[in-house]
């Protein structure tokens, strides 16, 4: 099995991502294609402490982080105290709001909302969060 965590030489190419993501690859591909509508670019980089991670960026602002896992793509949005409350008024799944309300602070200043993408049905919530994150300070 491909391990994007350990091997810098195994890059997250479309073919490798198709193998790792399996049935969720089509949702990942749809997401990547849709990012252009938000003026967001997905950049893959290798980090010694985290392996290959995807960073979704608009200009210099990080919108979300992503990671290919066995069978799904996981996304992490980080919110500070000033913009975290806005997440609760978005028209996203109640399960996401509940998970976010229970999330603890990271480094004393960020609260993370994680979404596991198995199919395209999760993408409308992701799109709303991208739009919100673009405008958030």
CNS distance restraints for C-alpha pairs under 8 A (distance, minus, plus):
assign (resid   1 and name CA) (resid  20 and name CA) 7.73 0.50 0.50
assign (resid   2 and name CA) (resid  10 and name CA) 7.59 0.50 0.50
assign (resid   2 and name CA) (resid  16 and name CA) 7.42 0.50 0.50
assign (resid   2 and name CA) (resid  19 and name CA) 7.81 0.50 0.50
assign (resid   2 and name CA) (resid  20 and name CA) 6.61 0.50 0.50
assign (resid   3 and name CA) (resid   7 and name CA) 6.56 0.50 0.50
assign (resid   3 and name CA) (resid  10 and name CA) 7.77 0.50 0.50
assign (resid   4 and name CA) (resid   8 and name CA) 7.38 0.50 0.50
assign (resid   4 and name CA) (resid  10 and name CA) 6.72 0.50 0.50
assign (resid   4 and name CA) (resid  11 and name CA) 7.33 0.50 0.50
assign (resid   4 and name CA) (resid  12 and name CA) 7.29 0.50 0.50
assign (resid   4 and name CA) (resid  51 and name CA) 5.81 0.50 0.50
assign (resid   4 and name CA) (resid  52 and name CA) 5.41 0.50 0.50
assign (resid   4 and name CA) (resid  68 and name CA) 7.54 0.50 0.50
assign (resid   5 and name CA) (resid  50 and name CA) 6.07 0.50 0.50
assign (resid   5 and name CA) (resid  51 and name CA) 3.93 0.50 0.50
assign (resid   5 and name CA) (resid  52 and name CA) 6.03 0.50 0.50
assign (resid   6 and name CA) (resid  51 and name CA) 5.81 0.50 0.50
assign (resid   7 and name CA) (resid  51 and name CA) 7.33 0.50 0.50
assign (resid   8 and name CA) (resid  46 and name CA) 6.36 0.50 0.50
assign (resid   8 and name CA) (resid  51 and name CA) 7.08 0.50 0.50
assign (resid   8 and name CA) (resid  52 and name CA) 7.39 0.50 0.50
assign (resid  11 and name CA) (resid  16 and name CA) 7.40 0.50 0.50
assign (resid  11 and name CA) (resid  52 and name CA) 7.59 0.50 0.50
assign (resid  12 and name CA) (resid  16 and name CA) 5.72 0.50 0.50
assign (resid  12 and name CA) (resid  17 and name CA) 5.69 0.50 0.50
assign (resid  12 and name CA) (resid  44 and name CA) 7.37 0.50 0.50
assign (resid  12 and name CA) (resid  52 and name CA) 7.32 0.50 0.50
assign (resid  13 and name CA) (resid  17 and name CA) 5.98 0.50 0.50
assign (resid  14 and name CA) (resid  18 and name CA) 6.02 0.50 0.50
assign (resid  15 and name CA) (resid  19 and name CA) 6.53 0.50 0.50
assign (resid  16 and name CA) (resid  20 and name CA) 6.34 0.50 0.50
assign (resid  17 and name CA) (resid  21 and name CA) 5.70 0.50 0.50
assign (resid  17 and name CA) (resid  22 and name CA) 7.92 0.50 0.50
assign (resid  17 and name CA) (resid  25 and name CA) 7.00 0.50 0.50
assign (resid  17 and name CA) (resid  68 and name CA) 7.16 0.50 0.50
assign (resid  18 and name CA) (resid  22 and name CA) 5.59 0.50 0.50
assign (resid  18 and name CA) (resid  25 and name CA) 5.44 0.50 0.50
assign (resid  20 and name CA) (resid  68 and name CA) 6.93 0.50 0.50
assign (resid  20 and name CA) (resid  69 and name CA) 6.54 0.50 0.50
assign (resid  20 and name CA) (resid  70 and name CA) 5.20 0.50 0.50
assign (resid  20 and name CA) (resid  71 and name CA) 6.15 0.50 0.50
assign (resid  20 and name CA) (resid  72 and name CA) 7.88 0.50 0.50
assign (resid  21 and name CA) (resid  25 and name CA) 5.13 0.50 0.50
assign (resid  21 and name CA) (resid  68 and name CA) 6.54 0.50 0.50
assign (resid  21 and name CA) (resid  69 and name CA) 6.49 0.50 0.50
assign (resid  21 and name CA) (resid  70 and name CA) 5.71 0.50 0.50
assign (resid  21 and name CA) (resid  71 and name CA) 4.30 0.50 0.50
assign (resid  21 and name CA) (resid  72 and name CA) 5.04 0.50 0.50
assign (resid  21 and name CA) (resid  73 and name CA) 6.67 0.50 0.50
assign (resid  22 and name CA) (resid  70 and name CA) 7.62 0.50 0.50
assign (resid  22 and name CA) (resid  71 and name CA) 5.24 0.50 0.50
assign (resid  22 and name CA) (resid  72 and name CA) 7.41 0.50 0.50
assign (resid  23 and name CA) (resid  71 and name CA) 6.73 0.50 0.50
assign (resid  23 and name CA) (resid  72 and name CA) 7.91 0.50 0.50
assign (resid  23 and name CA) (resid 118 and name CA) 7.42 0.50 0.50
assign (resid  23 and name CA) (resid 119 and name CA) 7.78 0.50 0.50
assign (resid  24 and name CA) (resid  28 and name CA) 6.41 0.50 0.50
assign (resid  24 and name CA) (resid  71 and name CA) 6.26 0.50 0.50
assign (resid  24 and name CA) (resid  72 and name CA) 5.44 0.50 0.50
assign (resid  24 and name CA) (resid  73 and name CA) 7.22 0.50 0.50
assign (resid  24 and name CA) (resid 117 and name CA) 6.91 0.50 0.50
assign (resid  24 and name CA) (resid 118 and name CA) 4.77 0.50 0.50
assign (resid  24 and name CA) (resid 119 and name CA) 5.46 0.50 0.50
assign (resid  25 and name CA) (resid  29 and name CA) 6.09 0.50 0.50
assign (resid  25 and name CA) (resid  72 and name CA) 7.61 0.50 0.50
assign (resid  26 and name CA) (resid  30 and name CA) 6.12 0.50 0.50
assign (resid  26 and name CA) (resid 119 and name CA) 7.54 0.50 0.50
assign (resid  26 and name CA) (resid 120 and name CA) 7.69 0.50 0.50
assign (resid  27 and name CA) (resid  31 and name CA) 6.15 0.50 0.50
assign (resid  27 and name CA) (resid 117 and name CA) 7.14 0.50 0.50
assign (resid  27 and name CA) (resid 118 and name CA) 7.02 0.50 0.50
assign (resid  27 and name CA) (resid 119 and name CA) 5.15 0.50 0.50
assign (resid  27 and name CA) (resid 120 and name CA) 4.73 0.50 0.50
assign (resid  27 and name CA) (resid 123 and name CA) 7.69 0.50 0.50
assign (resid  28 and name CA) (resid  32 and name CA) 6.23 0.50 0.50
assign (resid  28 and name CA) (resid  73 and name CA) 6.82 0.50 0.50
assign (resid  28 and name CA) (resid 117 and name CA) 7.48 0.50 0.50
assign (resid  29 and name CA) (resid  33 and name CA) 6.21 0.50 0.50
assign (resid  30 and name CA) (resid  34 and name CA) 6.14 0.50 0.50
assign (resid  30 and name CA) (resid 120 and name CA) 7.56 0.50 0.50
assign (resid  31 and name CA) (resid  35 and name CA) 6.26 0.50 0.50
assign (resid  31 and name CA) (resid 123 and name CA) 7.04 0.50 0.50
assign (resid  32 and name CA) (resid  36 and name CA) 7.66 0.50 0.50
assign (resid  32 and name CA) (resid  42 and name CA) 7.06 0.50 0.50
assign (resid  34 and name CA) (resid  38 and name CA) 7.37 0.50 0.50
assign (resid  35 and name CA) (resid  39 and name CA) 6.39 0.50 0.50
assign (resid  35 and name CA) (resid  40 and name CA) 5.10 0.50 0.50
assign (resid  35 and name CA) (resid  41 and name CA) 6.45 0.50 0.50
assign (resid  35 and name CA) (resid  42 and name CA) 7.78 0.50 0.50
assign (resid  36 and name CA) (resid  40 and name CA) 5.55 0.50 0.50
assign (resid  36 and name CA) (resid  41 and name CA) 6.77 0.50 0.50
assign (resid  38 and name CA) (resid 130 and name CA) 7.65 0.50 0.50
assign (resid  38 and name CA) (resid 131 and name CA) 7.18 0.50 0.50
assign (resid  39 and name CA) (resid  58 and name CA) 6.07 0.50 0.50
assign (resid  40 and name CA) (resid  56 and name CA) 6.22 0.50 0.50
assign (resid  40 and name CA) (resid  57 and name CA) 5.33 0.50 0.50
assign (resid  40 and name CA) (resid  58 and name CA) 4.59 0.50 0.50
assign (resid  40 and name CA) (resid  59 and name CA) 7.76 0.50 0.50
assign (resid  40 and name CA) (resid  63 and name CA) 7.91 0.50 0.50
assign (resid  41 and name CA) (resid  56 and name CA) 5.49 0.50 0.50
assign (resid  41 and name CA) (resid  57 and name CA) 5.32 0.50 0.50
assign (resid  41 and name CA) (resid  58 and name CA) 6.48 0.50 0.50
assign (resid  42 and name CA) (resid  54 and name CA) 6.20 0.50 0.50
assign (resid  42 and name CA) (resid  55 and name CA) 5.58 0.50 0.50
assign (resid  42 and name CA) (resid  56 and name CA) 4.36 0.50 0.50
assign (resid  42 and name CA) (resid  57 and name CA) 6.40 0.50 0.50
assign (resid  43 and name CA) (resid  54 and name CA) 5.44 0.50 0.50
assign (resid  43 and name CA) (resid  55 and name CA) 5.16 0.50 0.50
assign (resid  43 and name CA) (resid  56 and name CA) 6.31 0.50 0.50
assign (resid  43 and name CA) (resid  57 and name CA) 7.59 0.50 0.50
assign (resid  44 and name CA) (resid  52 and name CA) 6.53 0.50 0.50
assign (resid  44 and name CA) (resid  53 and name CA) 5.67 0.50 0.50
assign (resid  44 and name CA) (resid  54 and name CA) 4.36 0.50 0.50
assign (resid  44 and name CA) (resid  55 and name CA) 6.30 0.50 0.50
assign (resid  45 and name CA) (resid  51 and name CA) 7.97 0.50 0.50
assign (resid  45 and name CA) (resid  52 and name CA) 5.50 0.50 0.50
assign (resid  45 and name CA) (resid  53 and name CA) 5.65 0.50 0.50
assign (resid  45 and name CA) (resid  54 and name CA) 6.44 0.50 0.50
assign (resid  45 and name CA) (resid  55 and name CA) 7.69 0.50 0.50
assign (resid  46 and name CA) (resid  50 and name CA) 7.45 0.50 0.50
assign (resid  46 and name CA) (resid  51 and name CA) 5.11 0.50 0.50
assign (resid  46 and name CA) (resid  52 and name CA) 4.27 0.50 0.50
assign (resid  46 and name CA) (resid  53 and name CA) 6.35 0.50 0.50
assign (resid  47 and name CA) (resid  51 and name CA) 4.87 0.50 0.50
assign (resid  47 and name CA) (resid  52 and name CA) 6.24 0.50 0.50
assign (resid  47 and name CA) (resid  53 and name CA) 7.31 0.50 0.50
assign (resid  52 and name CA) (resid  67 and name CA) 7.24 0.50 0.50
assign (resid  53 and name CA) (resid  65 and name CA) 6.90 0.50 0.50
assign (resid  53 and name CA) (resid  66 and name CA) 5.82 0.50 0.50
assign (resid  53 and name CA) (resid  67 and name CA) 5.20 0.50 0.50
assign (resid  53 and name CA) (resid  68 and name CA) 7.75 0.50 0.50
assign (resid  54 and name CA) (resid  65 and name CA) 5.59 0.50 0.50
assign (resid  54 and name CA) (resid  66 and name CA) 4.66 0.50 0.50
assign (resid  54 and name CA) (resid  67 and name CA) 6.05 0.50 0.50
assign (resid  55 and name CA) (resid  62 and name CA) 6.80 0.50 0.50
assign (resid  55 and name CA) (resid  63 and name CA) 7.69 0.50 0.50
assign (resid  55 and name CA) (resid  64 and name CA) 6.18 0.50 0.50
assign (resid  55 and name CA) (resid  65 and name CA) 4.70 0.50 0.50
assign (resid  55 and name CA) (resid  66 and name CA) 6.29 0.50 0.50
assign (resid  56 and name CA) (resid  62 and name CA) 5.89 0.50 0.50
assign (resid  56 and name CA) (resid  63 and name CA) 5.39 0.50 0.50
assign (resid  56 and name CA) (resid  64 and name CA) 5.26 0.50 0.50
assign (resid  56 and name CA) (resid  65 and name CA) 6.15 0.50 0.50
assign (resid  56 and name CA) (resid  66 and name CA) 7.70 0.50 0.50
assign (resid  57 and name CA) (resid  61 and name CA) 5.53 0.50 0.50
assign (resid  57 and name CA) (resid  62 and name CA) 4.56 0.50 0.50
assign (resid  57 and name CA) (resid  63 and name CA) 5.51 0.50 0.50
assign (resid  57 and name CA) (resid  64 and name CA) 7.44 0.50 0.50
assign (resid  58 and name CA) (resid  62 and name CA) 6.54 0.50 0.50
assign (resid  58 and name CA) (resid  63 and name CA) 6.81 0.50 0.50
assign (resid  58 and name CA) (resid 134 and name CA) 7.46 0.50 0.50
assign (resid  61 and name CA) (resid 134 and name CA) 7.94 0.50 0.50
assign (resid  63 and name CA) (resid  77 and name CA) 6.78 0.50 0.50
assign (resid  63 and name CA) (resid 130 and name CA) 6.45 0.50 0.50
assign (resid  63 and name CA) (resid 133 and name CA) 6.02 0.50 0.50
assign (resid  63 and name CA) (resid 134 and name CA) 6.68 0.50 0.50
assign (resid  64 and name CA) (resid  75 and name CA) 6.53 0.50 0.50
assign (resid  64 and name CA) (resid  76 and name CA) 5.54 0.50 0.50
assign (resid  64 and name CA) (resid  77 and name CA) 4.71 0.50 0.50
assign (resid  64 and name CA) (resid  78 and name CA) 7.00 0.50 0.50
assign (resid  64 and name CA) (resid 130 and name CA) 7.86 0.50 0.50
assign (resid  65 and name CA) (resid  75 and name CA) 5.65 0.50 0.50
assign (resid  65 and name CA) (resid  76 and name CA) 5.16 0.50 0.50
assign (resid  65 and name CA) (resid  77 and name CA) 6.67 0.50 0.50
assign (resid  66 and name CA) (resid  73 and name CA) 6.88 0.50 0.50
assign (resid  66 and name CA) (resid  74 and name CA) 5.54 0.50 0.50
assign (resid  66 and name CA) (resid  75 and name CA) 4.41 0.50 0.50
assign (resid  66 and name CA) (resid  76 and name CA) 6.30 0.50 0.50
assign (resid  67 and name CA) (resid  73 and name CA) 5.79 0.50 0.50
assign (resid  67 and name CA) (resid  74 and name CA) 5.34 0.50 0.50
assign (resid  67 and name CA) (resid  75 and name CA) 6.64 0.50 0.50
assign (resid  68 and name CA) (resid  72 and name CA) 6.43 0.50 0.50
assign (resid  68 and name CA) (resid  73 and name CA) 4.68 0.50 0.50
assign (resid  68 and name CA) (resid  74 and name CA) 6.52 0.50 0.50
assign (resid  69 and name CA) (resid  73 and name CA) 5.75 0.50 0.50
assign (resid  69 and name CA) (resid  74 and name CA) 7.11 0.50 0.50
assign (resid  71 and name CA) (resid 118 and name CA) 7.20 0.50 0.50
assign (resid  72 and name CA) (resid 116 and name CA) 6.47 0.50 0.50
assign (resid  72 and name CA) (resid 117 and name CA) 5.57 0.50 0.50
assign (resid  72 and name CA) (resid 118 and name CA) 5.05 0.50 0.50
assign (resid  73 and name CA) (resid 116 and name CA) 5.85 0.50 0.50
assign (resid  73 and name CA) (resid 117 and name CA) 5.07 0.50 0.50
assign (resid  73 and name CA) (resid 118 and name CA) 6.88 0.50 0.50
assign (resid  74 and name CA) (resid 114 and name CA) 6.88 0.50 0.50
assign (resid  74 and name CA) (resid 115 and name CA) 5.67 0.50 0.50
assign (resid  74 and name CA) (resid 116 and name CA) 4.30 0.50 0.50
assign (resid  74 and name CA) (resid 117 and name CA) 5.85 0.50 0.50
assign (resid  75 and name CA) (resid 114 and name CA) 5.52 0.50 0.50
assign (resid  75 and name CA) (resid 115 and name CA) 5.21 0.50 0.50
assign (resid  75 and name CA) (resid 116 and name CA) 6.33 0.50 0.50
assign (resid  75 and name CA) (resid 117 and name CA) 7.59 0.50 0.50
assign (resid  76 and name CA) (resid 112 and name CA) 6.22 0.50 0.50
assign (resid  76 and name CA) (resid 113 and name CA) 5.61 0.50 0.50
assign (resid  76 and name CA) (resid 114 and name CA) 4.43 0.50 0.50
assign (resid  76 and name CA) (resid 115 and name CA) 6.56 0.50 0.50
assign (resid  77 and name CA) (resid 112 and name CA) 5.55 0.50 0.50
assign (resid  77 and name CA) (resid 113 and name CA) 5.18 0.50 0.50
assign (resid  77 and name CA) (resid 114 and name CA) 6.43 0.50 0.50
assign (resid  77 and name CA) (resid 129 and name CA) 7.99 0.50 0.50
assign (resid  78 and name CA) (resid 110 and name CA) 5.84 0.50 0.50
assign (resid  78 and name CA) (resid 111 and name CA) 5.63 0.50 0.50
assign (resid  78 and name CA) (resid 112 and name CA) 4.51 0.50 0.50
assign (resid  78 and name CA) (resid 113 and name CA) 6.51 0.50 0.50
assign (resid  79 and name CA) (resid  83 and name CA) 6.08 0.50 0.50
assign (resid  79 and name CA) (resid  84 and name CA) 5.22 0.50 0.50
assign (resid  79 and name CA) (resid 110 and name CA) 5.40 0.50 0.50
assign (resid  79 and name CA) (resid 111 and name CA) 5.25 0.50 0.50
assign (resid  79 and name CA) (resid 112 and name CA) 6.29 0.50 0.50
assign (resid  79 and name CA) (resid 113 and name CA) 7.99 0.50 0.50
assign (resid  80 and name CA) (resid  84 and name CA) 5.75 0.50 0.50
assign (resid  80 and name CA) (resid 109 and name CA) 5.84 0.50 0.50
assign (resid  80 and name CA) (resid 110 and name CA) 4.81 0.50 0.50
assign (resid  80 and name CA) (resid 111 and name CA) 6.33 0.50 0.50
assign (resid  81 and name CA) (resid  85 and name CA) 7.58 0.50 0.50
assign (resid  81 and name CA) (resid 109 and name CA) 6.84 0.50 0.50
assign (resid  81 and name CA) (resid 110 and name CA) 7.16 0.50 0.50
assign (resid  81 and name CA) (resid 111 and name CA) 7.84 0.50 0.50
assign (resid  82 and name CA) (resid 137 and name CA) 7.49 0.50 0.50
assign (resid  83 and name CA) (resid  87 and name CA) 7.54 0.50 0.50
assign (resid  83 and name CA) (resid 136 and name CA) 6.06 0.50 0.50
assign (resid  83 and name CA) (resid 137 and name CA) 6.76 0.50 0.50
assign (resid  84 and name CA) (resid  88 and name CA) 7.84 0.50 0.50
assign (resid  84 and name CA) (resid 111 and name CA) 7.37 0.50 0.50
assign (resid  85 and name CA) (resid  89 and name CA) 7.55 0.50 0.50
assign (resid  86 and name CA) (resid  90 and name CA) 6.90 0.50 0.50
assign (resid  87 and name CA) (resid  97 and name CA) 7.41 0.50 0.50
assign (resid  87 and name CA) (resid 129 and name CA) 7.63 0.50 0.50
assign (resid  87 and name CA) (resid 132 and name CA) 7.89 0.50 0.50
assign (resid  88 and name CA) (resid  97 and name CA) 6.07 0.50 0.50
assign (resid  90 and name CA) (resid 128 and name CA) 7.31 0.50 0.50
assign (resid  90 and name CA) (resid 129 and name CA) 7.94 0.50 0.50
assign (resid  91 and name CA) (resid 125 and name CA) 7.67 0.50 0.50
assign (resid  91 and name CA) (resid 128 and name CA) 7.72 0.50 0.50
assign (resid  92 and name CA) (resid  96 and name CA) 7.06 0.50 0.50
assign (resid  92 and name CA) (resid  97 and name CA) 7.44 0.50 0.50
assign (resid  92 and name CA) (resid 125 and name CA) 5.15 0.50 0.50
assign (resid  92 and name CA) (resid 128 and name CA) 7.40 0.50 0.50
assign (resid  93 and name CA) (resid  97 and name CA) 6.72 0.50 0.50
assign (resid  93 and name CA) (resid 125 and name CA) 7.01 0.50 0.50
assign (resid  94 and name CA) (resid  98 and name CA) 6.12 0.50 0.50
assign (resid  95 and name CA) (resid  99 and name CA) 6.14 0.50 0.50
assign (resid  96 and name CA) (resid 100 and name CA) 6.03 0.50 0.50
assign (resid  96 and name CA) (resid 113 and name CA) 7.45 0.50 0.50
assign (resid  96 and name CA) (resid 115 and name CA) 7.68 0.50 0.50
assign (resid  97 and name CA) (resid 101 and name CA) 6.08 0.50 0.50
assign (resid  98 and name CA) (resid 102 and name CA) 6.51 0.50 0.50
assign (resid  99 and name CA) (resid 103 and name CA) 6.29 0.50 0.50
assign (resid  99 and name CA) (resid 113 and name CA) 7.44 0.50 0.50
assign (resid 100 and name CA) (resid 111 and name CA) 7.63 0.50 0.50
assign (resid 100 and name CA) (resid 112 and name CA) 6.99 0.50 0.50
assign (resid 100 and name CA) (resid 113 and name CA) 5.42 0.50 0.50
assign (resid 103 and name CA) (resid 111 and name CA) 6.35 0.50 0.50
assign (resid 103 and name CA) (resid 112 and name CA) 6.64 0.50 0.50
assign (resid 103 and name CA) (resid 113 and name CA) 7.51 0.50 0.50
assign (resid 104 and name CA) (resid 111 and name CA) 6.16 0.50 0.50
assign (resid 104 and name CA) (resid 112 and name CA) 7.82 0.50 0.50
assign (resid 105 and name CA) (resid 109 and name CA) 5.93 0.50 0.50
assign (resid 105 and name CA) (resid 110 and name CA) 5.25 0.50 0.50
assign (resid 105 and name CA) (resid 111 and name CA) 4.81 0.50 0.50
assign (resid 105 and name CA) (resid 112 and name CA) 7.58 0.50 0.50
assign (resid 106 and name CA) (resid 110 and name CA) 5.01 0.50 0.50
assign (resid 106 and name CA) (resid 111 and name CA) 6.09 0.50 0.50
assign (resid 106 and name CA) (resid 112 and name CA) 7.61 0.50 0.50
assign (resid 115 and name CA) (resid 126 and name CA) 7.90 0.50 0.50
assign (resid 117 and name CA) (resid 122 and name CA) 6.06 0.50 0.50
assign (resid 117 and name CA) (resid 123 and name CA) 7.51 0.50 0.50
assign (resid 118 and name CA) (resid 122 and name CA) 7.43 0.50 0.50
assign (resid 119 and name CA) (resid 123 and name CA) 7.73 0.50 0.50
assign (resid 122 and name CA) (resid 126 and name CA) 6.81 0.50 0.50
assign (resid 123 and name CA) (resid 127 and name CA) 6.12 0.50 0.50
assign (resid 124 and name CA) (resid 128 and name CA) 6.40 0.50 0.50
assign (resid 125 and name CA) (resid 129 and name CA) 6.32 0.50 0.50
assign (resid 126 and name CA) (resid 130 and name CA) 6.13 0.50 0.50
assign (resid 127 and name CA) (resid 131 and name CA) 6.26 0.50 0.50
assign (resid 128 and name CA) (resid 132 and name CA) 6.18 0.50 0.50
assign (resid 129 and name CA) (resid 133 and name CA) 5.90 0.50 0.50
assign (resid 130 and name CA) (resid 134 and name CA) 6.08 0.50 0.50
assign (resid 131 and name CA) (resid 135 and name CA) 6.79 0.50 0.50
assign (resid 132 and name CA) (resid 136 and name CA) 6.11 0.50 0.50
